[in-house]
Protein backbone atom coordinates (compact mmCIF):
# COMPACT_ATOMS: atom_id res chain seq x y z
CA UNK A 1 0.00 0.00 0.00
CA UNK A 2 1.25 3.45 -1.00
CA UNK A 3 -0.02 6.35 1.12
CA UNK A 4 -0.33 9.87 -0.30
CA UNK A 5 -1.10 13.01 1.70
CA UNK A 6 -1.77 16.51 0.40
CA UNK A 7 -2.78 19.60 2.33
CA UNK A 8 -5.37 20.86 -0.18
CA UNK A 9 -7.88 19.35 -2.59
CA UNK A 10 -6.15 20.99 -5.55
CA UNK A 11 -2.91 19.22 -4.55
CA UNK A 12 -4.58 15.81 -4.64
CA UNK A 13 -7.20 16.18 -7.41
CA UNK A 14 -5.03 14.84 -10.25
CA UNK A 15 -3.95 11.79 -8.25
CA UNK A 16 -7.41 11.05 -6.87
CA UNK A 17 -8.95 11.29 -10.34
CA UNK A 18 -6.35 8.86 -11.74
CA UNK A 19 -7.30 6.10 -9.29
CA UNK A 20 -9.63 3.26 -10.23
CA UNK A 21 -11.93 1.12 -8.07
CA UNK A 22 -12.11 3.93 -5.52
CA UNK A 23 -13.81 3.55 -2.17
CA UNK A 24 -14.08 6.13 0.61
CA UNK A 25 -13.62 5.60 4.34
CA UNK A 26 -13.24 7.88 7.34
CA UNK A 27 -10.81 7.46 10.21
CA UNK A 28 -9.75 9.96 12.85
CA UNK A 29 -11.89 12.66 11.23
CA UNK A 30 -10.03 12.26 7.92
CA UNK A 31 -11.63 11.04 4.67
CA UNK A 32 -9.47 8.46 2.92
CA UNK A 33 -9.72 7.40 -0.72
CA UNK A 34 -8.60 3.84 -1.43
CA UNK A 35 -8.02 2.68 -4.99
CA UNK A 36 -5.55 1.45 -7.57
CA UNK A 37 -3.14 3.09 -9.99
CA UNK A 38 -1.27 0.91 -12.48
CA UNK A 39 -2.20 -2.15 -10.37
CA UNK A 40 -0.70 -0.60 -7.23
CA UNK A 41 -2.81 -0.20 -4.09
CA UNK A 42 -3.05 3.47 -3.05
CA UNK A 43 -4.64 5.26 -0.12
CA UNK A 44 -4.74 9.05 -0.22
CA UNK A 45 -6.17 11.93 1.77
CA UNK A 46 -6.41 15.70 2.04
CA UNK A 47 -5.16 16.63 5.50
CA UNK A 48 -5.69 20.40 5.62
CA UNK A 49 -3.09 23.10 6.18
CA UNK A 50 -0.69 23.11 9.08
CA UNK A 51 1.33 20.76 11.26
CA UNK A 52 -1.46 19.40 13.46
CA UNK A 53 -3.77 18.44 10.59
CA UNK A 54 -0.84 16.88 8.73
CA UNK A 55 0.25 14.85 11.76
CA UNK A 56 -3.33 13.72 12.47
CA UNK A 57 -3.71 12.49 8.91
CA UNK A 58 -0.37 10.69 8.81
CA UNK A 59 -1.05 8.96 12.13
CA UNK A 60 -4.56 7.87 11.14
CA UNK A 61 -3.36 6.62 7.75
CA UNK A 62 -0.51 4.62 9.23
CA UNK A 63 -2.62 3.07 11.99
CA UNK A 64 -5.52 2.08 9.71
CA UNK A 65 -3.77 1.19 6.43
CA UNK A 66 -0.12 0.44 7.32
CA UNK A 67 1.28 1.93 4.10
CA UNK A 68 4.71 0.71 3.04
CA UNK A 69 5.65 4.30 2.25
CA UNK A 70 4.02 7.69 2.82
CA UNK A 71 4.30 10.34 0.10
CA UNK A 72 3.56 13.98 0.85
CA UNK A 73 2.86 16.03 -2.27
CA UNK A 74 2.12 19.71 -2.77
CA UNK A 75 3.41 23.25 -3.16
CA UNK A 76 5.93 25.22 -1.11
CA UNK A 77 7.94 28.41 -0.93
CA UNK A 78 11.53 28.78 -2.07
CA UNK A 79 14.21 29.95 0.35
CA UNK A 80 17.05 30.09 -2.17
CA UNK A 81 17.79 31.73 -5.51
CA UNK A 82 18.41 28.34 -7.14
CA UNK A 83 14.75 27.40 -6.79
CA UNK A 84 12.51 29.55 -8.98
CA UNK A 85 8.73 29.53 -9.30
CA UNK A 86 7.49 26.12 -10.56
CA UNK A 87 10.86 24.48 -9.86
CA UNK A 88 10.68 21.22 -7.93
CA UNK A 89 12.30 19.92 -4.75
CA UNK A 90 12.55 16.51 -3.10
CA UNK A 91 13.31 16.26 0.61
CA UNK A 92 16.54 14.69 1.77
CA UNK A 93 15.48 15.62 5.29
CA UNK A 94 12.84 17.69 7.08
CA UNK A 95 12.99 20.01 10.07
CA UNK A 96 10.40 21.97 12.07
CA UNK A 97 11.71 25.53 12.10
CA UNK A 98 9.24 26.70 14.76
CA UNK A 99 10.18 24.00 17.30
CA UNK A 100 12.17 25.82 19.97
CA UNK A 101 12.95 24.72 23.52
CA UNK A 102 16.32 26.48 23.45
CA UNK A 103 15.60 28.37 26.72
CA UNK A 104 15.86 24.93 28.35
CA UNK A 105 19.27 24.36 26.79
CA UNK A 106 18.15 22.40 23.72
CA UNK A 107 19.30 23.13 20.15
CA UNK A 108 16.78 25.12 18.14
CA UNK A 109 14.57 22.77 16.16
CA UNK A 110 15.11 19.72 18.36
CA UNK A 111 12.00 17.64 19.04
CA UNK A 112 12.15 16.79 22.74
CA UNK A 113 11.62 13.18 23.74
CA UNK A 114 13.15 11.76 20.58
CA UNK A 115 15.90 14.41 20.57
CA UNK A 116 16.00 14.85 16.81
CA UNK A 117 16.25 17.99 14.72
CA UNK A 118 16.20 16.45 11.24
CA UNK A 119 14.06 13.59 9.93
CA UNK A 120 15.58 11.70 7.01
CA UNK A 121 13.51 10.75 3.99
CA UNK A 122 13.88 7.32 2.38
CA UNK A 123 16.91 8.04 0.21
CA UNK A 124 16.33 5.27 -2.33
CA UNK A 125 12.75 6.32 -2.96
CA UNK A 126 13.69 10.03 -2.99
CA UNK A 127 16.29 9.47 -5.70
CA UNK A 128 13.79 7.43 -7.68
CA UNK A 129 11.26 10.24 -7.37
CA UNK A 130 13.75 12.72 -8.81
CA UNK A 131 13.75 10.78 -12.10
CA UNK A 132 9.97 11.09 -12.35
CA UNK A 133 9.65 14.84 -12.92
CA UNK A 134 8.89 15.82 -16.49
CA UNK A 135 10.16 19.36 -15.94
CA UNK A 136 13.57 20.42 -14.60
CA UNK A 137 14.87 17.62 -12.40
CA UNK A 138 15.00 18.59 -8.70
CA UNK A 139 17.83 18.09 -6.26
CA UNK A 140 17.64 16.67 -2.77
CA UNK A 141 17.35 19.40 -0.13
CA UNK A 142 16.26 20.23 3.39
CA UNK A 143 12.62 21.27 3.76
CA UNK A 144 11.66 23.36 6.80
CA UNK A 145 8.13 23.28 8.19
CA UNK A 146 6.25 25.61 10.50
CA UNK A 147 2.74 26.83 11.27
CA UNK A 148 3.10 30.03 9.29
CA UNK A 149 3.11 31.12 5.66
CA UNK A 150 6.65 32.47 5.40
CA UNK A 151 6.92 35.56 3.23
CA UNK A 152 9.14 37.85 5.32
CA UNK A 153 12.68 37.98 3.95
CA UNK A 154 14.26 38.14 7.42
CA UNK A 155 12.33 35.06 8.49
CA UNK A 156 13.47 33.23 5.37
CA UNK A 157 17.08 34.19 6.05
CA UNK A 158 16.77 32.92 9.64
CA UNK A 159 15.49 29.52 8.44
CA UNK A 160 18.28 29.22 5.87
CA UNK A 161 21.01 30.28 8.31
CA UNK A 162 19.74 28.11 11.17
CA UNK A 163 18.75 24.92 9.37
CA UNK A 164 20.34 25.04 5.91
CA UNK A 165 16.90 24.68 4.35
CA UNK A 166 16.08 25.44 0.72
CA UNK A 167 12.29 25.16 0.94
CA UNK A 168 9.61 25.99 3.50
CA UNK A 169 6.10 24.62 3.91
CA UNK A 170 3.50 23.92 6.58
CA UNK A 171 3.14 20.11 6.60
CA UNK A 172 6.10 17.96 5.61
CA UNK A 173 8.10 18.21 8.85
CA UNK A 174 5.22 16.96 10.98
CA UNK A 175 4.48 14.10 8.57
CA UNK A 176 8.16 13.19 8.69
CA UNK A 177 7.99 13.31 12.49
CA UNK A 178 5.07 10.85 12.60
CA UNK A 179 6.72 8.57 10.06
CA UNK A 180 9.91 8.46 12.11
CA UNK A 181 8.05 7.58 15.32
CA UNK A 182 6.06 4.84 13.57
CA UNK A 183 8.98 3.50 11.52
CA UNK A 184 7.31 4.31 8.19
CA UNK A 185 9.45 5.36 5.19
CA UNK A 186 8.47 8.68 3.60
CA UNK A 187 9.27 10.97 0.69
CA UNK A 188 8.28 14.59 0.07
CA UNK A 189 7.55 16.24 -3.29
CA UNK A 190 7.29 20.02 -3.46
CA UNK A 191 6.92 22.46 -6.36
CA UNK A 192 7.54 26.17 -5.76
CA UNK A 193 4.46 28.36 -5.89
CA UNK A 194 6.44 31.39 -4.73
CA UNK A 195 10.07 32.40 -5.01
CA UNK A 196 12.48 34.31 -2.82
CA UNK A 197 11.36 37.69 -4.09
CA UNK A 198 8.08 39.39 -4.93
CA UNK A 199 4.68 39.06 -3.30
CA UNK A 200 4.58 35.50 -1.97
CA UNK A 201 0.84 35.50 -1.29
CA UNK A 202 -0.03 36.72 -4.79
CA UNK A 203 2.38 34.24 -6.36
CA UNK A 204 0.91 31.42 -4.27
CA UNK A 205 -2.67 32.01 -5.41
CA UNK A 206 -1.58 32.51 -9.01
CA UNK A 207 0.67 29.47 -9.36
CA UNK A 208 -0.46 26.91 -6.80
CA UNK A 209 -2.67 24.96 -9.23
CA UNK A 210 0.05 24.60 -11.83
CA UNK A 211 2.64 23.78 -9.17
CA UNK A 212 0.39 21.16 -7.59
CA UNK A 213 -0.14 19.41 -10.91
CA UNK A 214 3.60 19.22 -11.61
CA UNK A 215 4.10 17.49 -8.26
CA UNK A 216 1.10 15.19 -8.77
CA UNK A 217 2.33 14.09 -12.19
CA UNK A 218 5.71 13.20 -10.71
CA UNK A 219 4.00 11.12 -8.02
CA UNK A 220 1.92 9.24 -10.59
CA UNK A 221 5.07 8.58 -12.63
CA UNK A 222 6.78 7.32 -9.46
CA UNK A 223 3.96 4.88 -8.75
CA UNK A 224 3.97 3.66 -12.35
CA UNK A 225 7.75 3.16 -12.47
CA UNK A 226 8.52 2.06 -8.92
CA UNK A 227 5.22 1.31 -7.24
CA UNK A 228 5.64 -2.45 -7.12
CA UNK A 229 8.59 -1.89 -4.76
CA UNK A 230 6.39 -0.12 -2.24
CA UNK A 231 2.86 -1.46 -2.65
C-alpha positions as CSV (number, residue, x, y, z in Angstrom):
1,X,0.0,0.0,0.0
2,X,1.3,3.4,-1.0
3,X,0.0,6.3,1.1
4,X,-0.3,9.9,-0.3
5,X,-1.1,13.0,1.7
6,X,-1.8,16.5,0.4
7,X,-2.8,19.6,2.3
8,X,-5.4,20.9,-0.2
9,X,-7.9,19.4,-2.6
10,X,-6.2,21.0,-5.6
11,X,-2.9,19.2,-4.6
12,X,-4.6,15.8,-4.6
13,X,-7.2,16.2,-7.4
14,X,-5.0,14.8,-10.3
15,X,-4.0,11.8,-8.2
16,X,-7.4,11.0,-6.9
17,X,-9.0,11.3,-10.3
18,X,-6.3,8.9,-11.7
19,X,-7.3,6.1,-9.3
20,X,-9.6,3.3,-10.2
21,X,-11.9,1.1,-8.1
22,X,-12.1,3.9,-5.5
23,X,-13.8,3.6,-2.2
24,X,-14.1,6.1,0.6
25,X,-13.6,5.6,4.3
26,X,-13.2,7.9,7.3
27,X,-10.8,7.5,10.2
28,X,-9.8,10.0,12.9
29,X,-11.9,12.7,11.2
30,X,-10.0,12.3,7.9
31,X,-11.6,11.0,4.7
32,X,-9.5,8.5,2.9
33,X,-9.7,7.4,-0.7
34,X,-8.6,3.8,-1.4
35,X,-8.0,2.7,-5.0
36,X,-5.5,1.5,-7.6
37,X,-3.1,3.1,-10.0
38,X,-1.3,0.9,-12.5
39,X,-2.2,-2.2,-10.4
40,X,-0.7,-0.6,-7.2
41,X,-2.8,-0.2,-4.1
42,X,-3.1,3.5,-3.1
43,X,-4.6,5.3,-0.1
44,X,-4.7,9.1,-0.2
45,X,-6.2,11.9,1.8
46,X,-6.4,15.7,2.0
47,X,-5.2,16.6,5.5
48,X,-5.7,20.4,5.6
49,X,-3.1,23.1,6.2
50,X,-0.7,23.1,9.1
51,X,1.3,20.8,11.3
52,X,-1.5,19.4,13.5
53,X,-3.8,18.4,10.6
54,X,-0.8,16.9,8.7
55,X,0.2,14.8,11.8
56,X,-3.3,13.7,12.5
57,X,-3.7,12.5,8.9
58,X,-0.4,10.7,8.8
59,X,-1.0,9.0,12.1
60,X,-4.6,7.9,11.1
61,X,-3.4,6.6,7.8
62,X,-0.5,4.6,9.2
63,X,-2.6,3.1,12.0
64,X,-5.5,2.1,9.7
65,X,-3.8,1.2,6.4
66,X,-0.1,0.4,7.3
67,X,1.3,1.9,4.1
68,X,4.7,0.7,3.0
69,X,5.6,4.3,2.2
70,X,4.0,7.7,2.8
71,X,4.3,10.3,0.1
72,X,3.6,14.0,0.8
73,X,2.9,16.0,-2.3
74,X,2.1,19.7,-2.8
75,X,3.4,23.2,-3.2
76,X,5.9,25.2,-1.1
77,X,7.9,28.4,-0.9
78,X,11.5,28.8,-2.1
79,X,14.2,29.9,0.3
80,X,17.1,30.1,-2.2
81,X,17.8,31.7,-5.5
82,X,18.4,28.3,-7.1
83,X,14.7,27.4,-6.8
84,X,12.5,29.5,-9.0
85,X,8.7,29.5,-9.3
86,X,7.5,26.1,-10.6
87,X,10.9,24.5,-9.9
88,X,10.7,21.2,-7.9
89,X,12.3,19.9,-4.8
90,X,12.6,16.5,-3.1
91,X,13.3,16.3,0.6
92,X,16.5,14.7,1.8
93,X,15.5,15.6,5.3
94,X,12.8,17.7,7.1
95,X,13.0,20.0,10.1
96,X,10.4,22.0,12.1
97,X,11.7,25.5,12.1
98,X,9.2,26.7,14.8
99,X,10.2,24.0,17.3
100,X,12.2,25.8,20.0
101,X,13.0,24.7,23.5
102,X,16.3,26.5,23.4
103,X,15.6,28.4,26.7
104,X,15.9,24.9,28.3
105,X,19.3,24.4,26.8
106,X,18.1,22.4,23.7
107,X,19.3,23.1,20.2
108,X,16.8,25.1,18.1
109,X,14.6,22.8,16.2
110,X,15.1,19.7,18.4
111,X,12.0,17.6,19.0
112,X,12.2,16.8,22.7
113,X,11.6,13.2,23.7
114,X,13.1,11.8,20.6
115,X,15.9,14.4,20.6
116,X,16.0,14.9,16.8
117,X,16.3,18.0,14.7
118,X,16.2,16.5,11.2
119,X,14.1,13.6,9.9
120,X,15.6,11.7,7.0
121,X,13.5,10.7,4.0
122,X,13.9,7.3,2.4
123,X,16.9,8.0,0.2
124,X,16.3,5.3,-2.3
125,X,12.8,6.3,-3.0
126,X,13.7,10.0,-3.0
127,X,16.3,9.5,-5.7
128,X,13.8,7.4,-7.7
129,X,11.3,10.2,-7.4
130,X,13.7,12.7,-8.8
131,X,13.8,10.8,-12.1
132,X,10.0,11.1,-12.4
133,X,9.7,14.8,-12.9
134,X,8.9,15.8,-16.5
135,X,10.2,19.4,-15.9
136,X,13.6,20.4,-14.6
137,X,14.9,17.6,-12.4
138,X,15.0,18.6,-8.7
139,X,17.8,18.1,-6.3
140,X,17.6,16.7,-2.8
141,X,17.3,19.4,-0.1
142,X,16.3,20.2,3.4
143,X,12.6,21.3,3.8
144,X,11.7,23.4,6.8
145,X,8.1,23.3,8.2
146,X,6.3,25.6,10.5
147,X,2.7,26.8,11.3
148,X,3.1,30.0,9.3
149,X,3.1,31.1,5.7
150,X,6.6,32.5,5.4
151,X,6.9,35.6,3.2
152,X,9.1,37.8,5.3
153,X,12.7,38.0,4.0
154,X,14.3,38.1,7.4
155,X,12.3,35.1,8.5
156,X,13.5,33.2,5.4
157,X,17.1,34.2,6.1
158,X,16.8,32.9,9.6
159,X,15.5,29.5,8.4
160,X,18.3,29.2,5.9
161,X,21.0,30.3,8.3
162,X,19.7,28.1,11.2
163,X,18.7,24.9,9.4
164,X,20.3,25.0,5.9
165,X,16.9,24.7,4.3
166,X,16.1,25.4,0.7
167,X,12.3,25.2,0.9
168,X,9.6,26.0,3.5
169,X,6.1,24.6,3.9
170,X,3.5,23.9,6.6
171,X,3.1,20.1,6.6
172,X,6.1,18.0,5.6
173,X,8.1,18.2,8.8
174,X,5.2,17.0,11.0
175,X,4.5,14.1,8.6
176,X,8.2,13.2,8.7
177,X,8.0,13.3,12.5
178,X,5.1,10.9,12.6
179,X,6.7,8.6,10.1
180,X,9.9,8.5,12.1
181,X,8.1,7.6,15.3
182,X,6.1,4.8,13.6
183,X,9.0,3.5,11.5
184,X,7.3,4.3,8.2
185,X,9.5,5.4,5.2
186,X,8.5,8.7,3.6
187,X,9.3,11.0,0.7
188,X,8.3,14.6,0.1
189,X,7.6,16.2,-3.3
190,X,7.3,20.0,-3.5
191,X,6.9,22.5,-6.4
192,X,7.5,26.2,-5.8
193,X,4.5,28.4,-5.9
194,X,6.4,31.4,-4.7
195,X,10.1,32.4,-5.0
196,X,12.5,34.3,-2.8
197,X,11.4,37.7,-4.1
198,X,8.1,39.4,-4.9
199,X,4.7,39.1,-3.3
200,X,4.6,35.5,-2.0
201,X,0.8,35.5,-1.3
202,X,0.0,36.7,-4.8
203,X,2.4,34.2,-6.4
204,X,0.9,31.4,-4.3
205,X,-2.7,32.0,-5.4
206,X,-1.6,32.5,-9.0
207,X,0.7,29.5,-9.4
208,X,-0.5,26.9,-6.8
209,X,-2.7,25.0,-9.2
210,X,0.0,24.6,-11.8
211,X,2.6,23.8,-9.2
212,X,0.4,21.2,-7.6
213,X,-0.1,19.4,-10.9
214,X,3.6,19.2,-11.6
215,X,4.1,17.5,-8.3
216,X,1.1,15.2,-8.8
217,X,2.3,14.1,-12.2
218,X,5.7,13.2,-10.7
219,X,4.0,11.1,-8.0
220,X,1.9,9.2,-10.6
221,X,5.1,8.6,-12.6
222,X,6.8,7.3,-9.5
223,X,4.0,4.9,-8.8
224,X,4.0,3.7,-12.4
225,X,7.8,3.2,-12.5
226,X,8.5,2.1,-8.9
227,X,5.2,1.3,-7.2
228,X,5.6,-2.4,-7.1
229,X,8.6,-1.9,-4.8
230,X,6.4,-0.1,-2.2
231,X,2.9,-1.5,-2.7
